[in-house]
Amino acid sequence: MIDIIITSYNEPKSTLRAVKTILNQKIHDKFRITVVDPFPETGEFLTENIKNKNLLFFLDPGEGKSYALNLLFQEYASKNSDDIFILTDGDVYVSENALAEIINAFKNKEIGCVTGKPEALDSREKKYGYWSNLLFSGIDKVRKKLSDKKSFFECSGYLFAIRKGVILDFPLETSEDSIIPYLFWKKAYKIKYLPKAEVYVKNPDNWKDWKNQKIRNIKAHENLNKIAPDMPRTKSFWNEFKEGFLFTLSFPKNLREFWWTAELVFARLFVYLIAFKDLKLKKAYKDGWRENEIKSTRTLD
């Protein structure tokens, strides 16, 4: 059984698109889709617009994405490690071959986690769109290298998948796409990057939303120092500088993009400073639904 879990937050139109994109996939395996949302109106909207017995709605208790995933991991638990969970979000959608790529990857019994490739829907012709394209391209480069070397790396919460029957829960104090791959790694499973399994993402298009999203992400990853101090870090200030500096300088194609690149470097330094300051003041990451809601990432709602 393939369980596809879509976590959303009052985004009925976007979530409808996400579900339809999955239902249109050409796969032969038995599957069900569970949409997790703290707003019952989302479930009602989906039920009105999709008549499919494979679609279920789970009312999120409002304690955060990780909390909800833990509940479903236990409810849908299976002793068969050939069964898989595919995790994605309601405000993104996947390429038409994504599920087939994921299912095929798990034919290798050594693989415990796989992750897809985020593709920015934002135009490179605008500053924040350029930033998104640069950052996603950098992540793509690093994941390809680490996957080819069969080294540890963190997955993308926009689209990743795991074997069932291996873990039943995970800590709530950090992002699930970081800690879950580590738990599999500790059990001697490999992690694989699937660049052909694309997931399309609308990123923030203004300073307030961009800053809030990045600070929250940094705080989630820095919490790993307490939760899993021996975990190999792929997302950190030092790794971002070491792996990304030369790539960042090579990415711009014209003077305008060079200027935007310089602004991005200072913006990243700023959000790291704010995140580290918050952590020092005990303003830790909390697993709540969008503490600072990122409105500009909504595409349809």
PEBELTA-V175264 format. One record per pair of residues at least 4 apart in sequence whose ideal C-beta (glycine too) atoms are under 7 Angstrom apart, sorted by the first residue. I is the first residue (numbers start at 1). GAP is how many residues later the second one is. D is the distance in Angstrom with one decimal. If there is no record, write none. Layout:
{{I GAP D} {I GAP D}}
This chain:
{{1 29 5.5} {1 77 6.7} {1 82 5.0} {2 27 5.3} {2 28 6.9} {2 29 4.0} {2 82 5.5} {2 84 6.4} {3 29 6.1} {3 31 6.6} {3 73 5.0} {3 82 5.2} {4 18 5.9} {4 27 6.1} {4 29 4.7} {4 82 4.5} {5 29 5.2} {5 31 6.2} {5 64 6.8} {5 67 5.9} {5 80 6.3} {5 82 5.3} {6 9 6.4} {6 12 5.6} {6 13 6.7} {6 27 6.6} {6 29 4.9} {6 30 6.9} {6 82 5.6} {6 83 6.7} {6 84 5.3} {7 29 4.8} {7 58 5.2} {7 61 6.6} {7 82 5.6} {7 83 6.7} {8 7 4.4} {8 27 6.2} {8 28 7.0} {8 29 4.6} {8 34 6.2} {8 81 6.6} {8 82 2.6} {8 83 6.9} {9 28 6.5} {9 29 6.9} {9 280 5.2} {9 281 6.0} {10 27 6.8} {10 29 4.4} {10 32 6.2} {11 4 5.2} {11 79 4.8} {11 80 5.3} {11 287 6.3} {11 290 4.6} {12 4 6.2} {12 29 6.8} {12 30 4.8} {12 33 3.9} {12 34 6.9} {12 289 6.5} {13 4 6.9} {13 287 3.8} {13 288 5.0} {14 4 6.5} {14 76 5.5} {14 77 4.8} {14 284 6.6} {14 285 5.8} {14 286 4.5} {14 287 5.4} {15 4 6.3} {15 20 6.0} {15 27 6.1} {15 31 6.7} {15 75 3.6} {16 4 6.3} {16 29 6.9} {16 30 6.2} {16 33 5.7} {17 4 6.2} {17 76 5.4} {17 283 6.4} {18 4 6.8} {18 70 6.8} {18 72 5.3} {18 74 6.6} {18 75 4.9} {19 4 6.2} {19 14 6.0} {19 16 6.7} {19 27 6.5} {19 31 6.2} {19 36 6.4} {20 4 6.3} {21 72 4.4} {21 73 5.7} {22 11 6.0} {22 72 6.8} {22 77 6.9} {23 29 6.4} {24 72 6.7} {25 71 6.6} {25 73 7.0} {25 74 4.3} {25 75 6.9} {26 74 6.7} {27 4 7.0} {27 72 5.1} {27 73 5.8} {27 76 6.3} {29 74 6.1} {31 23 6.3} {32 22 4.9} {32 24 6.2} {33 21 5.9} {33 22 5.0} {33 23 6.9} {34 22 4.7} {34 24 5.3} {34 38 6.5} {35 7 6.8} {35 8 6.9} {35 11 6.1} {35 22 5.3} {35 23 7.0} {35 55 6.9} {36 22 4.8} {36 24 5.1} {36 32 4.9} {36 36 7.0} {37 5 4.1} {37 6 6.7} {37 23 5.7} {38 21 7.0} {38 22 4.1} {38 24 4.5} {38 251 6.4} {40 4 6.3} {40 19 5.9} {41 4 6.2} {42 4 6.5} {43 4 6.2} {43 14 3.4} {43 16 7.0} {44 4 6.4} {45 4 6.4} {46 4 5.6} {46 9 6.7} {46 11 6.4} {50 5 5.6} {58 14 6.6} {60 8 4.7} {62 227 6.9} {63 4 3.9} {64 4 7.0} {64 108 6.5} {64 223 3.5} {64 224 5.1} {64 225 6.3} {65 4 6.3} {65 111 6.8} {65 222 6.6} {65 224 6.9} {66 4 6.4} {66 104 7.0} {66 106 4.6} {66 110 5.2} {66 221 4.7} {67 4 6.8} {67 105 5.9} {67 220 6.3} {68 4 6.6} {69 4 6.1} {69 107 6.0} {70 4 6.7} {70 99 4.6} {70 100 6.8} {71 4 6.2} {72 4 5.6} {73 4 6.6} {73 95 5.6} {73 96 6.2} {74 94 5.4} {74 95 6.7} {77 87 6.8} {77 91 5.9} {78 5 4.3} {78 86 4.2} {78 87 5.2} {79 86 5.1} {80 84 6.7} {80 85 5.9} {81 82 4.8} {81 83 6.6} {81 84 4.5} {81 85 6.3} {83 81 4.1} {83 82 6.7} {84 22 5.8} {84 77 5.4} {84 78 6.7} {84 79 5.8} {84 80 6.1} {85 76 6.3} {85 77 5.3} {85 79 6.0} {86 13 6.9} {86 16 6.0} {86 75 4.4} {87 73 5.7} {87 74 6.7} {88 4 6.4} {88 6 6.5} {88 70 6.5} {88 71 4.9} {88 111 6.6} {89 69 6.0} {91 206 6.1} {91 207 6.3} {91 208 6.8} {92 66 5.1} {92 107 5.3} {92 108 6.1} {92 109 5.1} {93 107 5.5} {94 4 3.8} {94 22 7.0} {94 65 6.0} {94 104 6.9} {94 105 5.0} {95 102 6.6} {95 103 4.0} {97 4 5.6} {97 99 6.4} {97 100 7.0} {98 4 6.4} {98 18 6.0} {98 61 6.8} {98 99 4.3} {98 100 6.6} {98 101 6.9} {99 4 6.1} {100 4 6.2} {101 4 6.5} {101 93 4.9} {101 95 5.2} {101 96 4.0} {102 4 7.0} {102 12 5.7} {102 59 4.9} {102 92 6.6} {102 95 5.8} {105 6 5.7} {105 9 4.6} {105 87 5.4} {105 89 5.9} {106 5 5.8} {106 57 6.8} {110 79 6.7} {110 80 4.7} {111 78 6.7} {111 79 5.3} {111 81 5.2} {112 50 6.4} {112 51 5.4} {112 54 6.3} {112 72 3.6} {112 75 6.9} {112 77 2.6} {112 78 6.5} {112 79 6.9} {113 42 5.9} {113 47 6.4} {113 49 5.2} {113 67 6.8} {113 68 4.7} {113 71 5.0} {113 76 6.8} {113 78 4.6} {114 46 6.5} {114 47 5.1} {114 78 4.8} {114 80 5.4} {115 40 3.7} {115 41 4.9} {115 44 6.8} {115 45 4.1} {115 78 5.8} {115 79 6.8} {116 40 6.4} {116 43 3.6} {116 44 6.8} {116 78 5.5} {116 81 3.8} {116 82 6.3} {116 83 4.9} {117 23 6.0} {117 77 6.9} {117 78 4.6} {117 80 6.5} {117 81 5.1} {118 18 5.4} {118 38 5.4} {118 40 5.0} {118 81 5.5} {118 83 5.0} {119 17 6.9} {119 79 5.0} {119 80 6.9} {119 81 5.3} {119 82 6.8} {120 9 6.8} {120 12 4.1} {120 13 5.1} {120 16 5.1} {120 81 6.0} {120 83 5.8} {121 79 5.4} {121 80 6.3} {121 81 4.8} {122 6 6.5} {122 7 3.3} {122 10 4.7} {122 11 6.9} {122 80 6.7} {122 81 5.2} {122 83 6.8} {123 6 4.3} {124 5 5.6} {124 6 5.1} {124 9 4.9} {125 4 6.7} {126 4 6.7} {127 4 6.5} {127 133 5.1} {128 4 6.5} {128 75 6.8} {128 76 6.2} {128 77 4.7} {128 78 7.0} {128 82 6.1} {129 4 6.4} {130 4 6.2} {130 127 6.1} {130 130 5.0} {131 4 6.2} {131 129 6.9} {131 133 5.1} {132 4 6.0} {132 71 3.9} {133 4 6.1} {134 4 6.5} {134 114 6.6} {134 117 5.0} {134 130 6.7} {135 4 6.5} {136 4 6.3} {137 4 6.6} {137 114 6.7} {138 4 6.6} {138 106 5.0} {138 109 5.4} {138 110 6.9} {139 4 6.1} {140 4 6.3} {140 55 6.7} {141 4 6.6} {141 106 6.2} {142 4 6.2} {142 92 6.8} {142 101 5.4} {143 4 5.8} {143 10 5.7} {143 50 4.2} {144 4 6.2} {144 49 6.1} {144 51 6.6} {145 4 6.4} {146 5 4.4} {146 7 4.1} {146 88 6.8} {147 6 6.8} {147 45 5.7} {147 46 3.7} {150 40 5.8} {152 33 5.1} {152 39 6.5} {152 80 4.6} {153 38 6.1} {153 81 4.6} {154 23 6.1} {154 24 4.6} {154 27 5.8} {154 80 5.0} {154 81 5.6} {155 5 3.9} {155 22 4.5} {155 26 5.1} {156 4 5.9} {156 21 5.9} {157 18 6.3} {157 19 6.3} {157 20 3.8} {158 41 4.6} {158 43 5.7} {159 38 6.7} {159 40 3.9} {160 17 6.0} {162 4 7.0} {162 18 6.2} {162 22 6.5} {166 18 6.3} {166 21 6.2} {167 16 5.1} {170 6 6.5} {170 9 5.2} {170 10 5.5} {170 13 6.0} {171 8 5.7} {171 56 5.2} {172 115 4.6} {173 50 5.2} {173 54 5.9} {173 112 6.7} {173 114 6.9} {174 4 5.8} {174 5 5.2} {174 46 5.1} {174 47 7.0} {174 49 4.4} {174 50 5.4} {174 53 5.6} {174 111 6.7} {175 45 4.1} {175 46 6.7} {176 4 5.4} {178 4 6.8} {178 43 6.0} {178 46 6.0} {179 4 6.4} {179 48 6.7} {179 49 6.6} {180 4 6.7} {181 4 6.1} {181 10 5.3} {182 4 6.4} {182 46 5.6} {182 49 4.8} {183 4 6.9} {184 5 4.2} {184 7 7.0} {185 4 6.6} {185 6 6.7} {202 95 5.1} {202 97 4.6} {203 94 6.3} {204 5 3.6} {204 6 4.1} {204 9 5.5} {204 90 5.7} {204 92 5.0} {204 93 5.9} {205 91 4.6} {206 4 6.7} {206 90 5.7} {207 4 5.9} {208 4 6.4} {209 4 6.2} {209 85 4.7} {209 86 6.5} {209 87 4.6} {210 4 6.3} {211 4 6.1} {211 60 5.9} {212 4 6.3} {212 80 3.9} {212 82 6.4} {213 4 6.4} {213 81 5.1} {214 4 6.3} {214 57 4.4} {215 4 6.4} {215 56 5.2} {215 59 5.5} {215 60 4.9} {216 4 6.5} {216 69 6.8} {216 75 6.5} {217 4 6.5} {218 4 6.1} {218 53 6.3} {218 54 6.1} {218 57 3.9} {219 4 6.6} {219 56 5.1} {219 59 6.4} {219 60 6.2} {219 65 6.7} {219 66 3.9} {220 65 4.5} {221 14 4.9} {221 15 6.8} {222 53 6.7} {222 57 5.8} {223 4 5.9} {223 61 6.6} {223 62 5.1} {224 4 5.3} {224 7 5.6} {224 9 6.9} {225 4 5.9} {233 6 6.2} {234 5 6.1} {235 4 6.7} {236 4 6.7} {237 4 6.6} {237 35 5.2} {238 4 6.0} {239 4 5.5} {240 4 5.2} {241 4 5.5} {244 4 5.3} {245 4 6.8} {246 4 6.4} {247 4 6.4} {248 13 6.1} {251 10 6.7} {252 5 3.4} {252 6 4.5} {252 9 4.9} {253 4 5.6} {255 4 6.5} {256 4 6.5} {257 4 6.2} {258 4 6.7} {259 4 6.6} {260 4 6.3} {261 4 6.7} {262 4 6.9} {263 4 6.0} {264 4 6.2} {265 4 6.7} {266 4 6.3} {267 4 6.5} {268 4 6.4} {269 4 6.4} {270 4 6.4} {271 4 6.1} {272 4 6.2} {273 4 6.2} {274 4 6.3} {275 4 6.4} {276 4 6.4} {277 4 6.4} {278 5 3.8} {279 4 6.9} {279 5 6.4} {286 5 6.4} {290 4 6.4}}
